[in-house]
Amino acid sequence: MSRRSPADMPPREIEDEGRERRSYVIGLVLALVLTTGAFAVVGLNLLSGGAALAGLGLLALIQAVVHLRYFLHIDLQRSHRDDLLLILFTVLILLIMVSGTIWILYDQHVRMMP
């Protein structure tokens, strides 16, 4: 499958392609900045203990939003709300599974202690 040259494309398609490429570049830059920030928090000991965990969690949450917005193109427009609801439901199920597993493992740990 050959790609059409820009001269063969209507102006609307050229604008859409440029807008999509710009979205990917913005997402890439934000993802790199957030990843570098997370490594800096740990590598340079910028935060310690619970503050480091909270900071890393916040950076991870922001990065997940960046990926949803700039790479998966999911935003709050009406046409994308179904996709967003599906993702939020999936996150809810995963949180229930992970928190339940941690709860059970912690309970077993407490019961195994002398």
C-alpha positions, 0 to 999 in steps of 0.5 A: 500500500503506497502512501499518497503525496501531500500534493494528492491529498485534500487540504482537510486531510493534510490539516488532520494529519498535522494535528494528529502528528502534533498530538503525538509529539506533545504526548511524547514530550509530556510522557518523557518529562513525567518519566524523567520526573519519576526517575529524578524523584527516586534517583536524586532522593527529592522526596522520601518515604510516603511523600515519594510514594505519593509523588510517584503515584501522582506522576503515574496518574498524570502520565495515564491521563496523558496516554489516554488523551494524546495517544488513545485520543480519549477525551470528554467529548460526547462521542468518546464518553463510551470509551472513557466509561469502559476504561474507567470500569476496567480500572475499577475492576482492576483496583478491586482485584489488586486491593483484594489481593493485597488485603488477603496477602496482608491478612495471611502475613499477619496470621503467619507471624508468631 
